[in-house]
Amino acid sequence: MPSWSVYTLFVGVALVAAFTPGPAVMLAIHNAMHFGWRRALWSSLGNISGLLGLAMLSAVGVNALLQASEWAFTMAKLVGAAYLIWLGVQQWRRAGDAARQTVDGPEPPMRSAQKPRELYLKGLGVALTNPKAIAFITALFPQFLDAARPMLPQYLALTATFMAISLLTLSTYAGFAVFTRRRLSLWFGSGWPQRVSGTVFCVFGLGLLRLHRTV
């Protein structure tokens, strides 16, 4: 466990990083608007599971591989970008369904998308296909590790804290999205929130294509 002063500083940095909107936040907002807060929680759990996986991969040196191999970095970048763009396209397609709902009546339930397993896997995929997240975790954690203390307990403490903060953040955004949806139901029914979030996903995906290895 790091010293309390270092740990407090880490919590502050992690809070700022977690509350900065990104793909996971947009996914939580999208799922909350369509399926409710409890369903959105499953995608958030998938996302923090992905963060755990990234932390473990980072600990065994996968980030070093991405930094050393241009081919590995490029492949990870392309997979992550393709996945985020695919999510964006899916939300644009659902925007048309939402708009038709306001004219033709209730929309048929999206049973497969509402399954907890599907939502969990989508959140997991958003976390695992973002090479920038691997670089973030690897760059952040070493700054708060004390070489004079056992490394494993410190790494576990920072990982668990970051997961808890991320879950709190995503749940907060999801709750806010549900509250906003109830107040502005007609606007949500127009399909524009889906188009906005879908566009953001595509922008994040295209942004990954501009990501370069640090030397």
N, C-alpha and C positions, 0 to 999 in steps of 0.2 A: 504494500500500500504506500503511495507517495505521501510526503508530508502534507499536513492539512492546508498549509498556505498554497502549495503547488496544486493540490487537489481542487481547492476552491477556484483557483485561476483556470484550471482545466474545465470545470463546470461552466464557468462564465463563457469561455471560448466555445464550448460545445453547444451551449444554448443559442448563441448567435448563429453558429453554423447550421444548427438544426432548424431554426425558425426562418432561415433564408429560403424562400420558395425554390423548389427543385422538382424533379420528376416524381419523387415519392409524395410530396405535398399535393401536387396536381392529381395524382392517382387517388389519394385519400379524399380530396374534395369531390372528384368525379364520382367515386363509389358512394360517398355519403349522400350526394344529391340524388342518385338513382336508386340506391338500395337501403339507405338509412345508416345511422351511426354504428349500430351493432354489426352490420355486414361490412362496413368500411374498416372496422377493427381487424377483420381477418386479413385484409391486404396490408394493414399496418404491421401485424404480427409477421407476415411474410417478409416485409421489408426489413424489420430488425433482425430476423433470422438471416437474411442476406448480409446485413452488416456484420453479424457474428462470423458468417462464412468468410467475408472479406478480411476481417481481422485475423482469422486463423490462417488464411492463405498468405496474408501479408507477413505474418509471423514466421512462416516457413520459407519466405523469400520469393514469392511469386512476383512481387513488385520489382525485385531485382531482375527477374527474367524479362519482364516487360521493358525495363529500362535498358537492358543489355541487347535485346533482340528486336530489331526493327520489324521483322515479320510478325512476331508474336504480338507486339504492340499494335500493329496495323490491323491484325485479325480481330483482336479484342475490341478495338475502336470501331471497326465496321459492324461487328455483331451488336454492340451496344447501340450504335446509331440506328441500325436497321430495326431493332426492337422498339426503340422509343418512337421512331417514325411510324411504325406499324400501329402502336397504341394511339398515336395521334389520328391516323386515318380511321381507325375504328370509332373513335369518338366523333369525328366528323360524320361518319355514316349514321351513328345513333342520333345525331342532331336532327337529321331529317325525320326519324321516327318520333322524336319529341315534338317536332313542329306539327306532324300529322295528328298527334294525340290531341292537341288543342282543337283541331277541326273535326276529326272523325270520331272522337271519343277515346276511352281509355286504351292505352297501349297494351298489347299482350305481354304478360310477364316474361322476362328473359331468364328462363329457368336455369340454363347452364351457367350464365354469368352470375347468378345469385348464389350458386353453391359455394359454401365456405372454402372448399378445396380449391376451386377455380380462382377465387379472390386471393387466397393465400399464395398460390403459385404465381399469380400476376405480380403481387407485391415483391415476392422473392426474385422474380425475373428482373424487375426494375432495378433492384439493388445489385444483383450479380452481374448485370450486363453493362455496368457503368465503370469503365477503367479509371475515370477521374475520381471515383469514390475510393478505389484502392490507393491511388496516389495520396488522397487526402488523409486517409487513416494512417498510412505509413509515414507521412510527413508530420502529422499532428502528434501521434503518440510518443515518439522518441523525445520530443521537447519536454515531456513531463515525466520522464523516467529517471530515477536516481540510480546511477551505476553502483552506488555503495550499498544498495538494498537488493534483496532478491527480486529478479526481474519478472518471474512468472506471476506472483501475486499482484504486482503493480499493473502488469498488462491485463490481467483478468479484471481488476478493479476498474480500470479505465474503459475497457470494452463493455462491461456490465453497465457502467454509468452512462456511456454514450448510447447504448441500446435503450435504457430507461428514458433518457431525455428525448430520443427520437420518437419513442412510442407516445410520450406525453405530447410532443409537438404535433404529431400526425392526428392524435385523438382530438386535440384542440382545434385544429383546422377542420377536421371532419364535423365536429360539433357546431362550429361556426357556419359551415356550409349548410347543415340541416336547418339551423335557425334562419339563415338567409333564404333558403328555399321556401320555407313556410311563409315568410313575409312577402316574397316576390315570386309567387308560384307562376304567374302568367309569364314573367320574363324567362324563368327556367323552362317553361313549356315551349317557348319560342325556339329553343335549340341553341341560342347564342352562347350560354355558358359552356356547352359541349364543344362548340366551335372554338371558343377562346382557349379552353384547356387543351383541345386537340392541336391547335396551332402552337401552343407553348411546348407540348411534347415534341412536335416536329422541329421547333427551333432548338430545343435541347439536343435532339438527335443530330441535326446539322452542325450544331456547335461542337459535338464530339469529333466530327470529321476534321475540324480545325485544330484539334488538340495535338500537340507534338511532344515527343519525349524530351525530358530534361536531361541534359548531359552532365 
